[in-house]
Amino acid sequence: MGCEKALPADVRVRSAPTLTQEAWLRRGLAQPGGKLPLFDENGKRMPASTIRRCIDAGWAEPWFSNPLKPDWLVCKLTDAGRSLLDREDNSQLCQKAASHEHDTALSL
């Protein structure tokens, strides 16, 4: 059983996210409907460039327009975004398992 997971053909993932993009996307995992935050952990508005790059990569999508703040991008995770985060979690687990196997072999 391998650690790699096949992606559906319609997933538009283009590259790996930056640390900022990944942190922003991960915050949507715990929110109803995958809603992504407008602000970071320190209360600073998320850069529009971060949000747009995630939309362009297919990891996030606009959810609805905010009539009070039309320039704010209210977004949610896409299935591709969830798959990306699942794959990265799976990859990290595989790396830890491989490291553990290597350490165990060295101790024998």
Buried (B, 14 or more C-beta within 10 A) or exposed (E): EEEEEEBEEEBEBEEEBEEBBBEBBBBBBEEEEBBBBBEBEEEEEBEEEBBEBBBEBBBBBEBEEEEEEEEBBBBBBBBBBBBBBEBBEBEEEEEEEEEEEEEEEEEE
